[in-house]
Every structure is written in C-alpha cells, then in structure tokens.
C-alpha cells in the first residue's frame, strides 16, 4: 500500500505491507500451520482460510478494490484509491496494520 501524497518522488514513497505473508515463492518457504507447498502447488489450511475470511470481513473496501482493479499484475496500490471515501484514511490504515501485526501469521515460523 503506497502511503501519502500521490505526487511523491519514487525514492521517497512510503509503503506499508498489507499482505498476510503466507507463502514465499522465491525461497519456496511455507508458513507452518497455514500453507504448504508440494509438487502440485500450494495448499492452504482451514486456519489460513479463516484468516483470509476474517480479513475480508474486517476490510471489505480493500477486497472490493482488489476485485475491481483492472491491473491484476500490480501489487502496489495507493491508499487514496483503496480507501476512497473513507473519512480518516490514516486511521483506517493504522487499524489495518495493527490488525495484521496481531495475526498468528505475522510472526509464524517459515520453513522450506
């Protein structure tokens, strides 16, 4: 998530990771209890599905934005676009990041 004014220079852009960090493709690392990789691809546990469902419920505007975004290859989105119409975008982003930091996936062990 790109934070701040849209007119920022590329080297001064503030970014916040709003992902769940459930899999790490480059290193083929999985997260114990949530994801597993085998020769057929990635498998997601019921605990993982529950976290995703809760994420969708708590932050529906984010998922609505992602579902409607035409640039599916992009993984960087501006907070003003994602939380358009929100009274206090900073507070909503803070709520999101705090929630993500409290998830069991945030500090879960990675394994090859």
N, CA and C atoms as an extended XYZ file, in Angstrom:
336
Properties=species:S:1:pos:R:3:atomname:S:1:resname:S:1:resid:I:1 pbc="F F F"
N         0.862       -1.164        0.000 N   UNK     1
C         0.000        0.000        0.000 CA  UNK     1
C         0.906        1.222        0.000 C   UNK     1
N         0.733        2.102       -0.974 N   UNK     2
C         1.504        3.333       -1.043 CA  UNK     2
C         0.801        4.374       -0.194 C   UNK     2
N         1.583        5.019        0.669 N   UNK     3
C         1.049        5.995        1.615 CA  UNK     3
C         1.400        7.410        1.190 C   UNK     3
N         0.593        8.375        1.620 N   UNK     4
C         0.909        9.790        1.420 CA  UNK     4
C         0.414       10.353        0.107 C   UNK     4
N         0.976       11.504       -0.245 N   UNK     5
C         0.559       12.226       -1.452 CA  UNK     5
C         0.930       11.448       -2.709 C   UNK     5
N         0.114       11.576       -3.720 N   UNK     6
C         0.371       10.904       -4.992 CA  UNK     6
C         1.597       11.475       -5.708 C   UNK     6
N         1.932       12.718       -5.426 N   UNK     7
C         2.988       13.420       -6.150 CA  UNK     7
C         4.382       13.139       -5.606 C   UNK     7
N         4.547       12.188       -4.731 N   UNK     8
C         5.845       11.884       -4.138 CA  UNK     8
C         6.835       11.393       -5.192 C   UNK     8
N         8.090       11.692       -4.956 N   UNK     9
C         9.154       11.172       -5.810 CA  UNK     9
C         9.312        9.674       -5.528 C   UNK     9
N         9.655        8.893       -6.552 N   UNK    10
C         9.762        7.441       -6.356 CA  UNK    10
C        10.687        7.015       -5.212 C   UNK    10
N        11.757        7.773       -4.971 N   UNK    11
C        12.687        7.377       -3.920 CA  UNK    11
C        12.217        7.767       -2.519 C   UNK    11
N        11.121        8.518       -2.435 N   UNK    12
C        10.629        8.933       -1.117 CA  UNK    12
C         9.249        8.356       -0.796 C   UNK    12
N         8.799        7.406       -1.582 N   UNK    13
C         7.484        6.810       -1.377 CA  UNK    13
C         7.478        5.979       -0.093 C   UNK    13
N         6.447        6.185        0.698 N   UNK    14
C         6.252        5.399        1.914 CA  UNK    14
C         5.315        4.245        1.577 C   UNK    14
N         5.730        3.025        1.919 N   UNK    15
C         4.939        1.839        1.609 CA  UNK    15
C         4.659        1.044        2.883 C   UNK    15
N         3.499        0.410        2.907 N   UNK    16
C         3.104       -0.457        4.009 CA  UNK    16
C         2.698       -1.805        3.426 C   UNK    16
N         3.265       -2.873        3.963 N   UNK    17
C         2.923       -4.222        3.524 CA  UNK    17
C         1.602       -4.619        4.176 C   UNK    17
N         0.590       -4.869        3.354 N   UNK    18
C        -0.710       -5.276        3.883 CA  UNK    18
C        -1.036       -6.727        3.520 C   UNK    18
N         0.012       -7.469        3.163 N   UNK    19
C        -0.160       -8.880        2.848 CA  UNK    19
C        -0.159       -9.732        4.103 C   UNK    19
N        -0.584      -10.951        3.967 N   UNK    20
C        -0.637      -11.877        5.097 CA  UNK    20
C         0.660      -12.667        5.275 C   UNK    20
N         1.560      -12.583        4.311 N   UNK    21
C         2.855      -13.287        4.377 CA  UNK    21
C         2.660      -14.779        4.650 C   UNK    21
N         1.858      -15.389        3.800 N   UNK    22
C         1.521      -16.800        3.971 CA  UNK    22
C         2.382      -17.745        3.151 C   UNK    22
N         3.026      -17.217        2.117 N   UNK    23
C         3.899      -18.052        1.295 CA  UNK    23
C         4.988      -17.167        0.705 C   UNK    23
N         6.116      -17.804        0.437 N   UNK    24
C         7.269      -17.073       -0.071 CA  UNK    24
C         7.805      -17.856       -1.263 C   UNK    24
N         7.314      -17.490       -2.446 N   UNK    25
C         7.612      -18.241       -3.659 CA  UNK    25
C         9.094      -18.281       -4.007 C   UNK    25
N         9.773      -17.156       -3.897 N   UNK    26
C        11.174      -17.098       -4.318 CA  UNK    26
C        12.045      -18.072       -3.536 C   UNK    26
N        11.745      -18.241       -2.269 N   UNK    27
C        12.532      -19.141       -1.426 CA  UNK    27
C        11.826      -20.476       -1.205 C   UNK    27
N        10.645      -20.635       -1.797 N   UNK    28
C         9.816      -21.833       -1.601 CA  UNK    28
C         9.600      -22.119       -0.119 C   UNK    28
N         9.362      -21.061        0.637 N   UNK    29
C         9.103      -21.217        2.067 CA  UNK    29
C         7.607      -21.182        2.327 C   UNK    29
N         7.200      -22.008        3.258 N   UNK    30
C         5.800      -22.069        3.670 CA  UNK    30
C         5.697      -21.616        5.115 C   UNK    30
N         4.476      -21.368        5.567 N   UNK    31
C         4.238      -20.935        6.946 CA  UNK    31
C         3.537      -22.071        7.675 C   UNK    31
N         4.208      -22.573        8.689 N   UNK    32
C         3.712      -23.728        9.447 CA  UNK    32
C         2.288      -23.484        9.947 C   UNK    32
N         1.422      -24.451        9.652 N   UNK    33
C         0.043      -24.378       10.115 CA  UNK    33
C        -0.892      -23.601        9.193 C   UNK    33
N        -0.330      -22.965        8.166 N   UNK    34
C        -1.164      -22.151        7.287 CA  UNK    34
C        -1.016      -22.510        5.805 C   UNK    34
N         0.205      -22.693        5.347 N   UNK    35
C         0.429      -23.022        3.944 CA  UNK    35
C         1.437      -24.160        3.821 C   UNK    35
N         1.339      -24.867        2.699 N   UNK    36
C         2.290      -25.940        2.410 CA  UNK    36
C         2.477      -26.019        0.906 C   UNK    36
N         3.712      -26.214        0.488 N   UNK    37
C         3.993      -26.347       -0.936 CA  UNK    37
C         4.480      -27.754       -1.228 C   UNK    37
N         3.895      -28.341       -2.273 N   UNK    38
C         4.355      -29.638       -2.738 CA  UNK    38
C         4.532      -29.562       -4.246 C   UNK    38
N         4.741      -30.695       -4.880 N   UNK    39
C         4.997      -30.694       -6.332 CA  UNK    39
C         3.794      -30.213       -7.155 C   UNK    39
N         2.601      -30.242       -6.582 N   UNK    40
C         1.402      -29.797       -7.297 CA  UNK    40
C         1.101      -28.313       -7.097 C   UNK    40
N         1.743      -27.691       -6.099 N   UNK    41
C         1.486      -26.273       -5.838 CA  UNK    41
C         1.236      -26.016       -4.361 C   UNK    41
N         0.538      -24.929       -4.083 N   UNK    42
C         0.290      -24.501       -2.706 CA  UNK    42
C        -1.011      -25.068       -2.158 C   UNK    42
N        -0.980      -25.457       -0.882 N   UNK    43
C        -2.160      -25.923       -0.162 CA  UNK    43
C        -2.359      -24.992        1.024 C   UNK    43
N        -3.616      -24.647        1.282 N   UNK    44
C        -3.953      -23.720        2.365 CA  UNK    44
C        -4.788      -24.437        3.414 C   UNK    44
N        -4.423      -24.264        4.673 N   UNK    45
C        -5.129      -24.929        5.772 CA  UNK    45
C        -6.451      -24.215        6.082 C   UNK    45
N        -7.269      -24.873        6.885 N   UNK    46
C        -8.520      -24.248        7.335 CA  UNK    46
C        -8.225      -22.996        8.154 C   UNK    46
N        -7.138      -23.013        8.920 N   UNK    47
C        -6.743      -21.826        9.697 CA  UNK    47
C        -6.406      -20.666        8.764 C   UNK    47
N        -5.758      -20.975        7.663 N   UNK    48
C        -5.418      -19.953        6.669 CA  UNK    48
C        -6.686      -19.371        6.044 C   UNK    48
N        -7.597      -20.224        5.666 N   UNK    49
C        -8.863      -19.781        5.062 CA  UNK    49
C        -9.634      -18.911        6.050 C   UNK    49
N        -9.602      -19.264        7.327 N   UNK    50
C       -10.291      -18.476        8.354 CA  UNK    50
C        -9.690      -17.075        8.483 C   UNK    50
N        -8.362      -16.978        8.411 N   UNK    51
C        -7.699      -15.670        8.478 CA  UNK    51
C        -8.096      -14.818        7.284 C   UNK    51
N        -8.109      -15.406        6.106 N   UNK    52
C        -8.487      -14.667        4.894 CA  UNK    52
C        -9.941      -14.209        4.985 C   UNK    52
N       -10.821      -15.070        5.453 N   UNK    53
C       -12.236      -14.709        5.599 CA  UNK    53
C       -12.411      -13.558        6.583 C   UNK    53
N       -11.667      -13.600        7.678 N   UNK    54
C       -11.743      -12.511        8.655 CA  UNK    54
C       -11.216      -11.211        8.055 C   UNK    54
N       -10.150      -11.298        7.275 N   UNK    55
C        -9.570      -10.131        6.600 CA  UNK    55
C       -10.632       -9.494        5.690 C   UNK    55
N       -11.293      -10.316        4.905 N   UNK    56
C       -12.336       -9.820        4.002 CA  UNK    56
C       -13.479       -9.166        4.766 C   UNK    56
N       -13.831       -9.728        5.888 N   UNK    57
C       -14.938       -9.199        6.692 CA  UNK    57
C       -14.569       -7.864        7.341 C   UNK    57
N       -13.346       -7.759        7.863 N   UNK    58
C       -12.917       -6.551        8.558 CA  UNK    58
C       -12.570       -5.396        7.609 C   UNK    58
N       -12.100       -5.716        6.407 N   UNK    59
C       -11.656       -4.687        5.470 CA  UNK    59
C       -12.244       -4.927        4.077 C   UNK    59
N       -13.582       -4.891        3.980 N   UNK    60
C       -14.223       -5.203        2.700 CA  UNK    60
C       -13.855       -4.225        1.592 C   UNK    60
N       -13.594       -2.967        1.940 N   UNK    61
C       -13.253       -1.991        0.902 CA  UNK    61
C       -11.951       -2.361        0.187 C   UNK    61
N       -11.014       -2.956        0.893 N   UNK    62
C        -9.767       -3.397        0.285 CA  UNK    62
C       -10.035       -4.501       -0.735 C   UNK    62
N       -10.827       -5.484       -0.348 N   UNK    63
C       -11.123       -6.594       -1.244 CA  UNK    63
C       -12.005       -6.151       -2.408 C   UNK    63
N       -12.909       -5.198       -2.179 N   UNK    64
C       -13.713       -4.643       -3.275 CA  UNK    64
C       -12.801       -3.953       -4.284 C   UNK    64
N       -11.838       -3.193       -3.777 N   UNK    65
C       -10.904       -2.502       -4.659 CA  UNK    65
C       -10.077       -3.510       -5.463 C   UNK    65
N        -9.555       -4.511       -4.798 N   UNK    66
C        -8.745       -5.514       -5.497 CA  UNK    66
C        -9.560       -6.262       -6.551 C   UNK    66
N       -10.813       -6.546       -6.243 N   UNK    67
C       -11.667       -7.270       -7.182 CA  UNK    67
C       -12.003       -6.434       -8.413 C   UNK    67
N       -12.054       -5.117       -8.257 N   UNK    68
C       -12.424       -4.231       -9.357 CA  UNK    68
C       -11.227       -3.660      -10.102 C   UNK    68
N       -10.039       -3.856       -9.578 N   UNK    69
C        -8.857       -3.265      -10.182 CA  UNK    69
C        -8.513       -3.990      -11.475 C   UNK    69
N        -8.334       -3.217      -12.548 N   UNK    70
C        -8.022       -3.806      -13.846 CA  UNK    70
C        -6.568       -4.227      -13.972 C   UNK    70
N        -5.696       -3.710      -13.129 N   UNK    71
C        -4.282       -4.020      -13.220 CA  UNK    71
C        -3.935       -5.156      -12.267 C   UNK    71
N        -4.260       -6.363      -12.661 N   UNK    72
C        -4.081       -7.517      -11.785 CA  UNK    72
C        -2.617       -7.876      -11.562 C   UNK    72
N        -1.728       -7.386      -12.399 N   UNK    73
C        -0.310       -7.687      -12.250 CA  UNK    73
C         0.390       -6.737      -11.289 C   UNK    73
N        -0.304       -5.727      -10.829 N   UNK    74
C         0.279       -4.745       -9.936 CA  UNK    74
C         0.027       -5.161       -8.490 C   UNK    74
N         1.057       -5.035       -7.654 N   UNK    75
C         0.857       -5.342       -6.231 CA  UNK    75
C         1.048       -4.106       -5.363 C   UNK    75
N         1.067       -2.939       -5.987 N   UNK    76
C         1.186       -1.673       -5.267 CA  UNK    76
C        -0.047       -0.836       -5.570 C   UNK    76
N        -0.730       -0.414       -4.517 N   UNK    77
C        -1.949        0.362       -4.663 CA  UNK    77
C        -1.879        1.557       -3.732 C   UNK    77
N        -2.414        2.693       -4.184 N   UNK    78
C        -2.362        3.902       -3.367 CA  UNK    78
C        -3.509        3.898       -2.363 C   UNK    78
N        -3.188        4.313       -1.128 N   UNK    79
C        -4.188        4.325       -0.061 CA  UNK    79
C        -5.401        5.181       -0.408 C   UNK    79
N        -5.208        6.246       -1.179 N   UNK    80
C        -6.321        7.118       -1.550 CA  UNK    80
C        -7.296        6.412       -2.488 C   UNK    80
N        -6.794        5.461       -3.264 N   UNK    81
C        -7.661        4.683       -4.155 CA  UNK    81
C        -8.365        3.570       -3.388 C   UNK    81
N        -7.609        2.864       -2.571 N   UNK    82
C        -8.158        1.724       -1.828 CA  UNK    82
C        -9.223        2.172       -0.832 C   UNK    82
N        -8.940        3.244       -0.113 N   UNK    83
C        -9.850        3.708        0.937 CA  UNK    83
C       -10.583        4.985        0.530 C   UNK    83
N       -10.880        5.094       -0.754 N   UNK    84
C       -11.597        6.247       -1.281 CA  UNK    84
C       -12.940        6.402       -0.561 C   UNK    84
N       -13.220        7.625       -0.121 N   UNK    85
C       -14.472        7.891        0.566 CA  UNK    85
C       -14.401        7.688        2.067 C   UNK    85
N       -13.315        7.138        2.546 N   UNK    86
C       -13.109        6.922        3.981 CA  UNK    86
C       -12.846        8.279        4.644 C   UNK    86
N       -13.482        8.541        5.766 N   UNK    87
C       -13.312        9.830        6.457 CA  UNK    87
C       -11.886       10.043        6.933 C   UNK    87
N       -11.291        9.038        7.541 N   UNK    88
C        -9.943        9.155        8.081 CA  UNK    88
C        -9.101        7.986        7.566 C   UNK    88
N        -8.456        8.204        6.425 N   UNK    89
C        -7.678        7.148        5.786 CA  UNK    89
C        -6.520        6.708        6.670 C   UNK    89
N        -5.836        7.661        7.299 N   UNK    90
C        -4.715        7.303        8.174 CA  UNK    90
C        -5.157        6.365        9.284 C   UNK    90
N        -6.298        6.647        9.867 N   UNK    91
C        -6.805        5.812       10.960 CA  UNK    91
C        -7.173        4.422       10.441 C   UNK    91
N        -7.765        4.352        9.251 N   UNK    92
C        -8.149        3.053        8.682 CA  UNK    92
C        -6.910        2.219        8.368 C   UNK    92
N        -5.871        2.849        7.828 N   UNK    93
C        -4.636        2.128        7.537 CA  UNK    93
C        -3.973        1.672        8.842 C   UNK    93
N        -4.007        2.507        9.854 N   UNK    94
C        -3.448        2.135       11.156 CA  UNK    94
C        -4.208        0.934       11.728 C   UNK    94
N        -5.526        0.955       11.607 N   UNK    95
C        -6.345       -0.165       12.073 CA  UNK    95
C        -5.955       -1.444       11.333 C   UNK    95
N        -5.766       -1.336       10.036 N   UNK    96
C        -5.386       -2.487        9.212 CA  UNK    96
C        -4.019       -3.030        9.618 C   UNK    96
N        -3.028       -2.172        9.733 N   UNK    97
C        -1.685       -2.642       10.066 CA  UNK    97
C        -1.627       -3.220       11.481 C   UNK    97
N        -2.344       -2.623       12.410 N   UNK    98
C        -2.388       -3.151       13.773 CA  UNK    98
C        -3.020       -4.538       13.776 C   UNK    98
N        -4.101       -4.694       13.035 N   UNK    99
C        -4.778       -5.990       12.950 CA  UNK    99
C        -3.836       -7.041       12.355 C   UNK    99
N        -3.131       -6.687       11.270 N   UNK   100
C        -2.211       -7.634       10.637 CA  UNK   100
C        -1.097       -8.058       11.593 C   UNK   100
N        -0.584       -7.118       12.366 N   UNK   101
C         0.502       -7.416       13.308 CA  UNK   101
C         0.056       -8.348       14.428 C   UNK   101
N        -1.231       -8.409       14.702 N   UNK   102
C        -1.748       -9.256       15.776 CA  UNK   102
C        -2.128      -10.661       15.309 C   UNK   102
N        -2.058      -10.892       14.016 N   UNK   103
C        -2.413      -12.209       13.484 CA  UNK   103
C        -1.348      -13.241       13.822 C   UNK   103
N        -1.756      -14.495       13.977 N   UNK   104
C        -0.770      -15.548       14.244 CA  UNK   104
C         0.185      -15.750       13.065 C   UNK   104
N        -0.198      -15.341       11.879 N   UNK   105
C         0.667      -15.481       10.708 CA  UNK   105
C         1.794      -14.452       10.688 C   UNK   105
N         1.641      -13.387       11.445 N   UNK   106
C         2.617      -12.295       11.397 CA  UNK   106
C         4.021      -12.749       11.801 C   UNK   106
N         4.112      -13.519       12.841 N   UNK   107
C         5.418      -13.995       13.319 CA  UNK   107
C         5.549      -15.517       13.237 C   UNK   107
N         4.689      -16.125       12.441 N   UNK   108
C         4.725      -17.593       12.338 CA  UNK   108
C         6.034      -18.039       11.682 C   UNK   108
N         6.484      -19.207       12.082 N   UNK   109
C         7.736      -19.748       11.561 CA  UNK   109
C         7.614      -20.101       10.085 C   UNK   109
N         8.637      -19.752        9.348 N   UNK   110
C         8.744      -20.173        7.945 CA  UNK   110
C         9.580      -21.440        7.894 C   UNK   110
N         9.243      -22.260        6.922 N   UNK   111
C        10.015      -23.490        6.745 CA  UNK   111
C        10.114      -23.811        5.264 C   UNK   111
N        11.217      -24.426        4.868 N   UNK   112
C        11.381      -24.786        3.437 CA  UNK   112
C        10.477      -25.932        3.039 C   UNK   112
